[in-house]
Amino acid sequence: MRAISNLITTRSNVFTVYVTVQINNQGTTEVFAEKRILPIVDRSVDPIKVRCFEWITERWR
C-alpha cells in the first residue's frame, strides 16, 4: 500500500462517525455516564445533515 498511496485518492460526502460522550467528575478521570452513537453524516448539503444514527449498546462480558 505504501508504494501506491500517493497514486490513489478517495472522495466522499457521506461519512460514518463514531461518537463517545462522557460525563465525568471535574478534575478527575471518574466517569459517571457514557453513551455512544453512530451517526451517518452527509456534507454534500449546507448545513451538514445527520441522515440517520443509532445508539450503540454494549454488552457486558
PDB file of N, H, CA, C and O in Angstrom:
ATOM      1  N   MET A   1       0.819  -1.199   0.000  1.00  0.00           N
ATOM      2  CA  MET A   1       0.000   0.000   0.000  1.00  0.00           C
ATOM      3  C   MET A   1       0.862   1.262   0.000  1.00  0.00           C
ATOM      4  O   MET A   1       0.511   2.246  -0.651  1.00  0.00           O
ATOM      5  N   ARG A   2       1.964   1.247   0.707  1.00  0.00           N
ATOM      6  H   ARG A   2       2.249   0.447   1.235  1.00  0.00           H
ATOM      7  CA  ARG A   2       2.806   2.451   0.747  1.00  0.00           C
ATOM      8  C   ARG A   2       3.292   2.849  -0.637  1.00  0.00           C
ATOM      9  O   ARG A   2       3.428   4.035  -0.937  1.00  0.00           O
ATOM     10  N   ALA A   3       3.553   1.862  -1.475  1.00  0.00           N
ATOM     11  H   ALA A   3       3.443   0.898  -1.232  1.00  0.00           H
ATOM     12  CA  ALA A   3       4.084   2.147  -2.806  1.00  0.00           C
ATOM     13  C   ALA A   3       3.074   2.874  -3.687  1.00  0.00           C
ATOM     14  O   ALA A   3       3.467   3.638  -4.569  1.00  0.00           O
ATOM     15  N   ILE A   4       1.779   2.648  -3.463  1.00  0.00           N
ATOM     16  H   ILE A   4       1.460   2.027  -2.747  1.00  0.00           H
ATOM     17  CA  ILE A   4       0.755   3.281  -4.310  1.00  0.00           C
ATOM     18  C   ILE A   4      -0.059   4.332  -3.579  1.00  0.00           C
ATOM     19  O   ILE A   4      -0.960   4.924  -4.173  1.00  0.00           O
ATOM     20  N   SER A   5       0.228   4.585  -2.309  1.00  0.00           N
ATOM     21  H   SER A   5       0.960   4.104  -1.826  1.00  0.00           H
ATOM     22  CA  SER A   5      -0.599   5.509  -1.533  1.00  0.00           C
ATOM     23  C   SER A   5      -0.635   6.915  -2.121  1.00  0.00           C
ATOM     24  O   SER A   5      -1.633   7.617  -1.961  1.00  0.00           O
ATOM     25  N   ASN A   6       0.422   7.340  -2.792  1.00  0.00           N
ATOM     26  H   ASN A   6       1.233   6.770  -2.922  1.00  0.00           H
ATOM     27  CA  ASN A   6       0.413   8.671  -3.405  1.00  0.00           C
ATOM     28  C   ASN A   6      -0.277   8.675  -4.765  1.00  0.00           C
ATOM     29  O   ASN A   6      -0.425   9.735  -5.374  1.00  0.00           O
ATOM     30  N   LEU A   7      -0.700   7.508  -5.250  1.00  0.00           N
ATOM     31  H   LEU A   7      -0.580   6.648  -4.755  1.00  0.00           H
ATOM     32  CA  LEU A   7      -1.349   7.404  -6.557  1.00  0.00           C
ATOM     33  C   LEU A   7      -2.868   7.272  -6.471  1.00  0.00           C
ATOM     34  O   LEU A   7      -3.557   7.405  -7.482  1.00  0.00           O
ATOM     35  N   ILE A   8      -3.387   7.016  -5.296  1.00  0.00           N
ATOM     36  H   ILE A   8      -2.827   6.907  -4.474  1.00  0.00           H
ATOM     37  CA  ILE A   8      -4.831   6.809  -5.147  1.00  0.00           C
ATOM     38  C   ILE A   8      -5.435   7.884  -4.255  1.00  0.00           C
ATOM     39  O   ILE A   8      -4.768   8.433  -3.377  1.00  0.00           O
ATOM     40  N   THR A   9      -6.692   8.170  -4.493  1.00  0.00           N
ATOM     41  H   THR A   9      -7.234   7.724  -5.206  1.00  0.00           H
ATOM     42  CA  THR A   9      -7.432   9.118  -3.652  1.00  0.00           C
ATOM     43  C   THR A   9      -8.831   8.567  -3.431  1.00  0.00           C
ATOM     44  O   THR A   9      -9.284   7.650  -4.117  1.00  0.00           O
ATOM     45  N   THR A  10      -9.476   9.142  -2.479  1.00  0.00           N
ATOM     46  H   THR A  10      -9.108   9.887  -1.922  1.00  0.00           H
ATOM     47  CA  THR A  10     -10.880   8.825  -2.247  1.00  0.00           C
ATOM     48  C   THR A  10     -11.598  10.117  -1.907  1.00  0.00           C
ATOM     49  O   THR A  10     -11.053  10.986  -1.227  1.00  0.00           O
ATOM     50  N   ARG A  11     -12.800  10.231  -2.378  1.00  0.00           N
ATOM     51  H   ARG A  11     -13.243   9.525  -2.931  1.00  0.00           H
ATOM     52  CA  ARG A  11     -13.607  11.424  -2.089  1.00  0.00           C
ATOM     53  C   ARG A  11     -15.003  10.944  -1.710  1.00  0.00           C
ATOM     54  O   ARG A  11     -15.577  10.059  -2.345  1.00  0.00           O
ATOM     55  N   SER A  12     -15.519  11.548  -0.673  1.00  0.00           N
ATOM     56  H   SER A  12     -15.053  12.267  -0.158  1.00  0.00           H
ATOM     57  CA  SER A  12     -16.843  11.149  -0.226  1.00  0.00           C
ATOM     58  C   SER A  12     -17.516  12.322   0.466  1.00  0.00           C
ATOM     59  O   SER A  12     -16.857  13.178   1.056  1.00  0.00           O
ATOM     60  N   ASN A  13     -18.827  12.345   0.385  1.00  0.00           N
ATOM     61  H   ASN A  13     -19.363  11.649  -0.093  1.00  0.00           H
ATOM     62  CA  ASN A  13     -19.610  13.334   1.109  1.00  0.00           C
ATOM     63  C   ASN A  13     -20.368  12.714   2.266  1.00  0.00           C
ATOM     64  O   ASN A  13     -20.963  13.428   3.074  1.00  0.00           O
ATOM     65  N   VAL A  14     -20.352  11.402   2.352  1.00  0.00           N
ATOM     66  H   VAL A  14     -19.869  10.823   1.696  1.00  0.00           H
ATOM     67  CA  VAL A  14     -21.092  10.710   3.402  1.00  0.00           C
ATOM     68  C   VAL A  14     -20.094   9.928   4.256  1.00  0.00           C
ATOM     69  O   VAL A  14     -19.267   9.172   3.747  1.00  0.00           O
ATOM     70  N   PHE A  15     -20.199  10.136   5.570  1.00  0.00           N
ATOM     71  H   PHE A  15     -20.871  10.750   5.984  1.00  0.00           H
ATOM     72  CA  PHE A  15     -19.268   9.513   6.498  1.00  0.00           C
ATOM     73  C   PHE A  15     -20.012   8.885   7.659  1.00  0.00           C
ATOM     74  O   PHE A  15     -21.091   9.339   8.041  1.00  0.00           O
ATOM     75  N   THR A  16     -19.429   7.846   8.212  1.00  0.00           N
ATOM     76  H   THR A  16     -18.553   7.478   7.902  1.00  0.00           H
ATOM     77  CA  THR A  16     -19.870   7.300   9.485  1.00  0.00           C
ATOM     78  C   THR A  16     -18.920   7.828  10.545  1.00  0.00           C
ATOM     79  O   THR A  16     -17.702   7.763  10.383  1.00  0.00           O
ATOM     80  N   VAL A  17     -19.477   8.349  11.627  1.00  0.00           N
ATOM     81  H   VAL A  17     -20.467   8.402  11.758  1.00  0.00           H
ATOM     82  CA  VAL A  17     -18.674   8.947  12.690  1.00  0.00           C
ATOM     83  C   VAL A  17     -18.957   8.183  13.977  1.00  0.00           C
ATOM     84  O   VAL A  17     -20.115   7.976  14.340  1.00  0.00           O
ATOM     85  N   TYR A  18     -17.916   7.771  14.655  1.00  0.00           N
ATOM     86  H   TYR A  18     -16.975   7.940  14.361  1.00  0.00           H
ATOM     87  CA  TYR A  18     -18.078   7.115  15.946  1.00  0.00           C
ATOM     88  C   TYR A  18     -17.949   8.178  17.033  1.00  0.00           C
ATOM     89  O   TYR A  18     -16.915   8.837  17.141  1.00  0.00           O
ATOM     90  N   VAL A  19     -18.999   8.344  17.840  1.00  0.00           N
ATOM     91  H   VAL A  19     -19.839   7.808  17.752  1.00  0.00           H
ATOM     92  CA  VAL A  19     -19.034   9.406  18.846  1.00  0.00           C
ATOM     93  C   VAL A  19     -19.192   8.789  20.232  1.00  0.00           C
ATOM     94  O   VAL A  19     -20.074   7.960  20.456  1.00  0.00           O
ATOM     95  N   THR A  20     -18.339   9.197  21.146  1.00  0.00           N
ATOM     96  H   THR A  20     -17.622   9.870  20.964  1.00  0.00           H
ATOM     97  CA  THR A  20     -18.455   8.793  22.547  1.00  0.00           C
ATOM     98  C   THR A  20     -18.575  10.052  23.389  1.00  0.00           C
ATOM     99  O   THR A  20     -17.738  10.951  23.297  1.00  0.00           O
ATOM    100  N   VAL A  21     -19.612  10.115  24.206  1.00  0.00           N
ATOM    101  H   VAL A  21     -20.291   9.385  24.280  1.00  0.00           H
ATOM    102  CA  VAL A  21     -19.826  11.255  25.097  1.00  0.00           C
ATOM    103  C   VAL A  21     -19.721  10.746  26.528  1.00  0.00           C
ATOM    104  O   VAL A  21     -20.347   9.750  26.891  1.00  0.00           O
ATOM    105  N   GLN A  22     -18.925  11.436  27.332  1.00  0.00           N
ATOM    106  H   GLN A  22     -18.416  12.245  27.037  1.00  0.00           H
ATOM    107  CA  GLN A  22     -18.756  11.050  28.733  1.00  0.00           C
ATOM    108  C   GLN A  22     -19.064  12.219  29.649  1.00  0.00           C
ATOM    109  O   GLN A  22     -18.769  13.373  29.338  1.00  0.00           O
ATOM    110  N   ILE A  23     -19.660  11.896  30.781  1.00  0.00           N
ATOM    111  H   ILE A  23     -19.900  10.958  31.033  1.00  0.00           H
ATOM    112  CA  ILE A  23     -19.841  12.866  31.862  1.00  0.00           C
ATOM    113  C   ILE A  23     -18.915  12.402  32.977  1.00  0.00           C
ATOM    114  O   ILE A  23     -19.040  11.291  33.491  1.00  0.00           O
ATOM    115  N   ASN A  24     -17.973  13.287  33.341  1.00  0.00           N
ATOM    116  H   ASN A  24     -17.871  14.189  32.923  1.00  0.00           H
ATOM    117  CA  ASN A  24     -17.034  12.884  34.376  1.00  0.00           C
ATOM    118  C   ASN A  24     -16.907  13.956  35.445  1.00  0.00           C
ATOM    119  O   ASN A  24     -17.348  15.093  35.278  1.00  0.00           O
ATOM    120  N   ASN A  25     -16.297  13.559  36.533  1.00  0.00           N
ATOM    121  H   ASN A  25     -15.939  12.635  36.669  1.00  0.00           H
ATOM    122  CA  ASN A  25     -16.059  14.451  37.654  1.00  0.00           C
ATOM    123  C   ASN A  25     -14.955  15.420  37.266  1.00  0.00           C
ATOM    124  O   ASN A  25     -13.884  14.999  36.829  1.00  0.00           O
ATOM    125  N   GLN A  26     -15.205  16.710  37.422  1.00  0.00           N
ATOM    126  H   GLN A  26     -16.075  17.052  37.777  1.00  0.00           H
ATOM    127  CA  GLN A  26     -14.234  17.727  37.022  1.00  0.00           C
ATOM    128  C   GLN A  26     -12.904  17.512  37.737  1.00  0.00           C
ATOM    129  O   GLN A  26     -12.851  17.388  38.960  1.00  0.00           O
ATOM    130  N   GLY A  27     -11.843  17.470  36.954  1.00  0.00           N
ATOM    131  H   GLY A  27     -11.886  17.571  35.960  1.00  0.00           H
ATOM    132  CA  GLY A  27     -10.516  17.321  37.525  1.00  0.00           C
ATOM    133  C   GLY A  27     -10.097  15.887  37.816  1.00  0.00           C
ATOM    134  O   GLY A  27      -8.991  15.652  38.302  1.00  0.00           O
ATOM    135  N   THR A  28     -10.962  14.934  37.525  1.00  0.00           N
ATOM    136  H   THR A  28     -11.861  15.124  37.130  1.00  0.00           H
ATOM    137  CA  THR A  28     -10.614  13.520  37.740  1.00  0.00           C
ATOM    138  C   THR A  28     -10.955  12.734  36.483  1.00  0.00           C
ATOM    139  O   THR A  28     -11.508  13.272  35.523  1.00  0.00           O
ATOM    140  N   THR A  29     -10.619  11.470  36.509  1.00  0.00           N
ATOM    141  H   THR A  29     -10.170  11.033  37.288  1.00  0.00           H
ATOM    142  CA  THR A  29     -10.948  10.590  35.381  1.00  0.00           C
ATOM    143  C   THR A  29     -12.160   9.712  35.683  1.00  0.00           C
ATOM    144  O   THR A  29     -12.474   8.804  34.913  1.00  0.00           O
ATOM    145  N   GLU A  30     -12.833   9.973  36.784  1.00  0.00           N
ATOM    146  H   GLU A  30     -12.577  10.710  37.410  1.00  0.00           H
ATOM    147  CA  GLU A  30     -14.008   9.182  37.161  1.00  0.00           C
ATOM    148  C   GLU A  30     -15.165   9.492  36.204  1.00  0.00           C
ATOM    149  O   GLU A  30     -15.585  10.642  36.080  1.00  0.00           O
ATOM    150  N   VAL A  31     -15.672   8.460  35.531  1.00  0.00           N
ATOM    151  H   VAL A  31     -15.330   7.525  35.631  1.00  0.00           H
ATOM    152  CA  VAL A  31     -16.743   8.620  34.553  1.00  0.00           C
ATOM    153  C   VAL A  31     -18.071   8.242  35.206  1.00  0.00           C
ATOM    154  O   VAL A  31     -18.229   7.130  35.710  1.00  0.00           O
ATOM    155  N   PHE A  32     -19.028   9.183  35.193  1.00  0.00           N
ATOM    156  H   PHE A  32     -18.899  10.086  34.784  1.00  0.00           H
ATOM    157  CA  PHE A  32     -20.351   8.933  35.751  1.00  0.00           C
ATOM    158  C   PHE A  32     -21.275   8.265  34.737  1.00  0.00           C
ATOM    159  O   PHE A  32     -22.062   7.385  35.085  1.00  0.00           O
ATOM    160  N   ALA A  33     -21.171   8.691  33.481  1.00  0.00           N
ATOM    161  H   ALA A  33     -20.531   9.405  33.198  1.00  0.00           H
ATOM    162  CA  ALA A  33     -22.047   8.148  32.440  1.00  0.00           C
ATOM    163  C   ALA A  33     -21.326   8.224  31.105  1.00  0.00           C
ATOM    164  O   ALA A  33     -20.483   9.093  30.883  1.00  0.00           O
ATOM    165  N   GLU A  34     -21.673   7.298  30.222  1.00  0.00           N
ATOM    166  H   GLU A  34     -22.358   6.593  30.402  1.00  0.00           H
ATOM    167  CA  GLU A  34     -21.089   7.281  28.886  1.00  0.00           C
ATOM    168  C   GLU A  34     -22.116   6.755  27.902  1.00  0.00           C
ATOM    169  O   GLU A  34     -22.790   5.759  28.164  1.00  0.00           O
ATOM    170  N   LYS A  35     -22.230   7.432  26.765  1.00  0.00           N
ATOM    171  H   LYS A  35     -21.682   8.241  26.552  1.00  0.00           H
ATOM    172  CA  LYS A  35     -23.118   6.989  25.683  1.00  0.00           C
ATOM    173  C   LYS A  35     -22.332   7.022  24.389  1.00  0.00           C
ATOM    174  O   LYS A  35     -21.446   7.857  24.206  1.00  0.00           O
ATOM    175  N   ARG A  36     -22.661   6.109  23.496  1.00  0.00           N
ATOM    176  H   ARG A  36     -23.381   5.430  23.644  1.00  0.00           H
ATOM    177  CA  ARG A  36     -22.019   6.063  22.172  1.00  0.00           C
ATOM    178  C   ARG A  36     -23.091   6.043  21.108  1.00  0.00           C
ATOM    179  O   ARG A  36     -24.097   5.342  21.223  1.00  0.00           O
ATOM    180  N   ILE A  37     -22.857   6.830  20.062  1.00  0.00           N
ATOM    181  H   ILE A  37     -22.040   7.399  19.968  1.00  0.00           H
ATOM    182  CA  ILE A  37     -23.771   6.841  18.922  1.00  0.00           C
ATOM    183  C   ILE A  37     -22.967   6.693  17.639  1.00  0.00           C
ATOM    184  O   ILE A  37     -21.767   6.962  17.594  1.00  0.00           O
ATOM    185  N   LEU A  38     -23.662   6.260  16.607  1.00  0.00           N
ATOM    186  H   LEU A  38     -24.637   6.041  16.643  1.00  0.00           H
ATOM    187  CA  LEU A  38     -23.050   6.039  15.307  1.00  0.00           C
ATOM    188  C   LEU A  38     -23.880   6.771  14.253  1.00  0.00           C
ATOM    189  O   LEU A  38     -24.770   6.180  13.642  1.00  0.00           O
ATOM    190  N   PRO A  39     -23.586   8.077  14.035  1.00  0.00           N
ATOM    191  CA  PRO A  39     -24.339   8.827  13.025  1.00  0.00           C
ATOM    192  C   PRO A  39     -23.739   8.671  11.631  1.00  0.00           C
ATOM    193  O   PRO A  39     -22.538   8.447  11.480  1.00  0.00           O
ATOM    194  N   ILE A  40     -24.592   8.793  10.620  1.00  0.00           N
ATOM    195  H   ILE A  40     -25.567   8.975  10.744  1.00  0.00           H
ATOM    196  CA  ILE A  40     -24.156   8.889   9.238  1.00  0.00           C
ATOM    197  C   ILE A  40     -24.367  10.335   8.822  1.00  0.00           C
ATOM    198  O   ILE A  40     -25.493  10.833   8.817  1.00  0.00           O
ATOM    199  N   VAL A  41     -23.265  11.012   8.470  1.00  0.00           N
ATOM    200  H   VAL A  41     -22.350  10.607   8.473  1.00  0.00           H
ATOM    201  CA  VAL A  41     -23.250  12.446   8.215  1.00  0.00           C
ATOM    202  C   VAL A  41     -23.066  12.696   6.721  1.00  0.00           C
ATOM    203  O   VAL A  41     -22.221  12.075   6.075  1.00  0.00           O
ATOM    204  N   ASP A  42     -23.870  13.617   6.182  1.00  0.00           N
ATOM    205  H   ASP A  42     -24.556  14.121   6.707  1.00  0.00           H
ATOM    206  CA  ASP A  42     -23.802  13.971   4.761  1.00  0.00           C
ATOM    207  C   ASP A  42     -23.352  15.420   4.653  1.00  0.00           C
ATOM    208  O   ASP A  42     -24.065  16.324   5.090  1.00  0.00           O
ATOM    209  N   ARG A  43     -22.177  15.649   4.077  1.00  0.00           N
ATOM    210  H   ARG A  43     -21.598  14.915   3.722  1.00  0.00           H
ATOM    211  CA  ARG A  43     -21.664  17.013   3.950  1.00  0.00           C
ATOM    212  C   ARG A  43     -21.914  17.608   2.564  1.00  0.00           C
ATOM    213  O   ARG A  43     -21.395  18.681   2.258  1.00  0.00           O
ATOM    214  N   SER A  44     -22.696  16.933   1.724  1.00  0.00           N
ATOM    215  H   SER A  44     -23.117  16.061   1.973  1.00  0.00           H
ATOM    216  CA  SER A  44     -22.974  17.454   0.380  1.00  0.00           C
ATOM    217  C   SER A  44     -24.032  18.552   0.403  1.00  0.00           C
ATOM    218  O   SER A  44     -24.296  19.177  -0.625  1.00  0.00           O
ATOM    219  N   VAL A  45     -24.634  18.789   1.551  1.00  0.00           N
ATOM    220  H   VAL A  45     -24.420  18.282   2.385  1.00  0.00           H
ATOM    221  CA  VAL A  45     -25.647  19.838   1.702  1.00  0.00           C
ATOM    222  C   VAL A  45     -25.160  20.842   2.740  1.00  0.00           C
ATOM    223  O   VAL A  45     -24.302  20.533   3.567  1.00  0.00           O
ATOM    224  N   ASP A  46     -25.719  22.044   2.683  1.00  0.00           N
ATOM    225  H   ASP A  46     -26.416  22.294   2.011  1.00  0.00           H
ATOM    226  CA  ASP A  46     -25.355  23.081   3.634  1.00  0.00           C
ATOM    227  C   ASP A  46     -26.608  23.566   4.340  1.00  0.00           C
ATOM    228  O   ASP A  46     -27.489  24.113   3.677  1.00  0.00           O
ATOM    229  N   PRO A  47     -26.731  23.398   5.623  1.00  0.00           N
ATOM    230  CA  PRO A  47     -25.754  22.866   6.562  1.00  0.00           C
ATOM    231  C   PRO A  47     -25.646  21.333   6.465  1.00  0.00           C
ATOM    232  O   PRO A  47     -26.516  20.665   5.907  1.00  0.00           O
ATOM    233  N   ILE A  48     -24.571  20.813   7.017  1.00  0.00           N
ATOM    234  H   ILE A  48     -23.864  21.356   7.471  1.00  0.00           H
ATOM    235  CA  ILE A  48     -24.339  19.360   7.032  1.00  0.00           C
ATOM    236  C   ILE A  48     -25.497  18.679   7.745  1.00  0.00           C
ATOM    237  O   ILE A  48     -25.994  19.181   8.753  1.00  0.00           O
ATOM    238  N   LYS A  49     -25.924  17.541   7.223  1.00  0.00           N
ATOM    239  H   LYS A  49     -25.520  17.133   6.404  1.00  0.00           H
ATOM    240  CA  LYS A  49     -27.064  16.819   7.797  1.00  0.00           C
ATOM    241  C   LYS A  49     -26.639  15.482   8.364  1.00  0.00           C
ATOM    242  O   LYS A  49     -25.781  14.795   7.810  1.00  0.00           O
ATOM    243  N   VAL A  50     -27.260  15.123   9.487  1.00  0.00           N
ATOM    244  H   VAL A  50     -27.957  15.681   9.937  1.00  0.00           H
ATOM    245  CA  VAL A  50     -27.151  13.768  10.011  1.00  0.00           C
ATOM    246  C   VAL A  50     -28.297  12.998   9.383  1.00  0.00           C
ATOM    247  O   VAL A  50     -29.462  13.261   9.683  1.00  0.00           O
ATOM    248  N   ARG A  51     -27.981  12.053   8.521  1.00  0.00           N
ATOM    249  H   ARG A  51     -27.035  11.839   8.277  1.00  0.00           H
ATOM    250  CA  ARG A  51     -29.010  11.302   7.784  1.00  0.00           C
ATOM    251  C   ARG A  51     -29.703  10.278   8.666  1.00  0.00           C
ATOM    252  O   ARG A  51     -30.912  10.075   8.547  1.00  0.00           O
ATOM    253  N   CYS A  52     -28.963   9.641   9.537  1.00  0.00           N
ATOM    254  H   CYS A  52     -27.982   9.806   9.633  1.00  0.00           H
ATOM    255  CA  CYS A  52     -29.546   8.700  10.492  1.00  0.00           C
ATOM    256  C   CYS A  52     -28.489   8.407  11.548  1.00  0.00           C
ATOM    257  O   CYS A  52     -27.315   8.730  11.365  1.00  0.00           O
ATOM    258  N   PHE A  53     -28.902   7.803  12.639  1.00  0.00           N
ATOM    259  H   PHE A  53     -29.856   7.541  12.787  1.00  0.00           H
ATOM    260  CA  PHE A  53     -27.939   7.391  13.649  1.00  0.00           C
ATOM    261  C   PHE A  53     -28.537   6.260  14.460  1.00  0.00           C
ATOM    262  O   PHE A  53     -29.748   6.043  14.464  1.00  0.00           O
ATOM    263  N   GLU A  54     -27.670   5.554  15.137  1.00  0.00           N
ATOM    264  H   GLU A  54     -26.686   5.730  15.134  1.00  0.00           H
ATOM    265  CA  GLU A  54     -28.140   4.528  16.058  1.00  0.00           C
ATOM    266  C   GLU A  54     -27.326   4.597  17.338  1.00  0.00           C
ATOM    267  O   GLU A  54     -26.141   4.931  17.332  1.00  0.00           O
ATOM    268  N   TRP A  55     -27.994   4.274  18.431  1.00  0.00           N
ATOM    269  H   TRP A  55     -28.957   4.003  18.436  1.00  0.00           H
ATOM    270  CA  TRP A  55     -27.303   4.189  19.714  1.00  0.00           C
ATOM    271  C   TRP A  55     -26.534   2.889  19.728  1.00  0.00           C
ATOM    272  O   TRP A  55     -27.061   1.853  19.322  1.00  0.00           O
ATOM    273  N   ILE A  56     -25.309   2.923  20.182  1.00  0.00           N
ATOM    274  H   ILE A  56     -24.880   3.764  20.511  1.00  0.00           H
ATOM    275  CA  ILE A  56     -24.503   1.705  20.290  1.00  0.00           C
ATOM    276  C   ILE A  56     -24.672   1.160  21.701  1.00  0.00           C
ATOM    277  O   ILE A  56     -24.337   1.820  22.685  1.00  0.00           O
ATOM    278  N   THR A  57     -25.190  -0.038  21.778  1.00  0.00           N
ATOM    279  H   THR A  57     -25.462  -0.574  20.979  1.00  0.00           H
ATOM    280  CA  THR A  57     -25.347  -0.679  23.077  1.00  0.00           C
ATOM    281  C   THR A  57     -24.231  -1.703  23.234  1.00  0.00           C
ATOM    282  O   THR A  57     -23.924  -2.468  22.320  1.00  0.00           O
ATOM    283  N   GLU A  58     -23.655  -1.692  24.383  1.00  0.00           N
ATOM    284  H   GLU A  58     -23.904  -1.070  25.125  1.00  0.00           H
ATOM    285  CA  GLU A  58     -22.556  -2.603  24.632  1.00  0.00           C
ATOM    286  C   GLU A  58     -23.029  -3.691  25.576  1.00  0.00           C
ATOM    287  O   GLU A  58     -23.805  -3.451  26.500  1.00  0.00           O
ATOM    288  N   ARG A  59     -22.552  -4.860  25.323  1.00  0.00           N
ATOM    289  H   ARG A  59     -21.921  -5.054  24.572  1.00  0.00           H
ATOM    290  CA  ARG A  59     -22.909  -5.999  26.171  1.00  0.00           C
ATOM    291  C   ARG A  59     -21.769  -6.252  27.143  1.00  0.00           C
ATOM    292  O   ARG A  59     -20.594  -6.249  26.775  1.00  0.00           O
ATOM    293  N   TRP A  60     -22.146  -6.468  28.379  1.00  0.00           N
ATOM    294  H   TRP A  60     -23.100  -6.471  28.678  1.00  0.00           H
ATOM    295  CA  TRP A  60     -21.143  -6.759  29.403  1.00  0.00           C
ATOM    296  C   TRP A  60     -20.697  -8.195  29.255  1.00  0.00           C
ATOM    297  O   TRP A  60     -21.505  -9.081  28.980  1.00  0.00           O
ATOM    298  N   ARG A  61     -19.437  -8.419  29.434  1.00  0.00           N
ATOM    299  H   ARG A  61     -18.780  -7.699  29.658  1.00  0.00           H
ATOM    300  CA  ARG A  61     -18.894  -9.779  29.349  1.00  0.00           C
ATOM    301  C   ARG A  61     -18.778 -10.386  30.710  1.00  0.00           C
ATOM    302  O   ARG A  61     -18.341 -11.529  30.841  1.00  0.00           O
TER     303      ARG A  61
END
